[in-house]
Amino acid sequence: MGLRPSPYNTIQATHLAFEVANGNQHDMKNALQWEDVILNLPGSSSYNPLQPWVYRIRRDKAMAGATPAYMDDLRPVGNSKMHCFAVSHQTASRLSYLGIQNAARKTRPPSLYQEPGQVF
């Protein structure tokens, strides 16, 4: 790579693409809308081991959707199957608009189990 700023440009473009895909956090029609961040840390008086340590909630007090990246894959997260589908659809369509391809063949149904894709 020499003295070229290609890693910087790649990361900058990736973050800009995620900002476009996430949309406006205050828009109620946005599948990735969120209102507040909840800290559920061990040792606090309100700690609940069934909840994540840090998560966002929607205006209707349900857990907000997200699209964390794992290696080169995006993993849609939602509070129900339909919400997970809406998060996945919004992210894929907006990234597709930017010219970033989505490998729909990798899509699996939402899972509540530890291993993604496992269906009982």
VOGU-977432 format. One line per 10 residues: for each residue y negated, x, z of C-alpha. Coordinates in steps of 0.5 Angstrom, whole numbers. Layout:
! VOGU-977432
Y X Z | ...
This chain:
! VOGU-977432
0 0 0 | -5 6 1 | -12 4 3 | -11 -3 0 | -13 -9 5 | -7 -13 2 | -4 -14 9 | -11 -17 12 | -12 -21 6 | -5 -24 6
-6 -26 14 | -13 -29 12 | -10 -33 7 | -4 -35 11 | -9 -38 16 | -14 -41 12 | -8 -45 9 | -5 -47 15 | -12 -49 17 | -12 -54 11
-5 -56 12 | -7 -58 19 | -13 -62 17 | -18 -65 22 | -16 -65 29 | -20 -71 31 | -18 -76 25 | -13 -81 28 | -10 -82 21 | -8 -74 21
-1 -73 23 | -3 -67 27 | -8 -70 31 | -9 -68 38 | -14 -69 43 | -12 -64 49 | -8 -58 51 | -3 -59 57 | -1 -53 61 | 6 -55 65
7 -48 68 | 12 -46 73 | 9 -46 80 | 4 -51 79 | 5 -58 83 | 5 -62 77 | 11 -58 73 | 16 -62 70 | 22 -57 67 | 23 -63 62
17 -61 58 | 14 -55 54 | 10 -50 58 | 4 -51 53 | 3 -57 49 | -2 -61 46 | -2 -69 46 | -5 -74 42 | -11 -79 44 | -5 -84 45
-2 -79 50 | 4 -78 46 | 6 -71 44 | 2 -68 38 | 6 -66 32 | 6 -58 30 | 8 -54 25 | 10 -47 28 | 13 -42 23 | 19 -38 24
20 -32 20 | 18 -35 13 | 20 -42 14 | 16 -48 17 | 19 -52 23 | 16 -59 23 | 15 -62 31 | 14 -69 32 | 15 -74 38 | 20 -79 34
23 -78 27 | 18 -82 23 | 13 -77 26 | 17 -71 25 | 17 -74 17 | 10 -75 17 | 8 -68 20 | 13 -65 15 | 10 -69 9 | 3 -68 10
4 -60 11 | 8 -60 5 | 4 -64 1 | -3 -60 3 | 1 -53 2 | 3 -55 -5 | -4 -57 -7 | -6 -50 -5 | 0 -47 -10 | 5 -45 -4
12 -48 -6 | 16 -52 -1 | 23 -51 -1 | 25 -58 0 | 33 -56 -1 | 32 -53 6 | 30 -59 10 | 34 -62 15 | 34 -69 19 | 30 -68 26
35 -66 31 | 34 -66 39 | 40 -61 40 | 39 -54 41 | 42 -52 34 | 37 -55 28 | 41 -59 24 | 47 -60 28 | 48 -68 28 | 53 -71 33
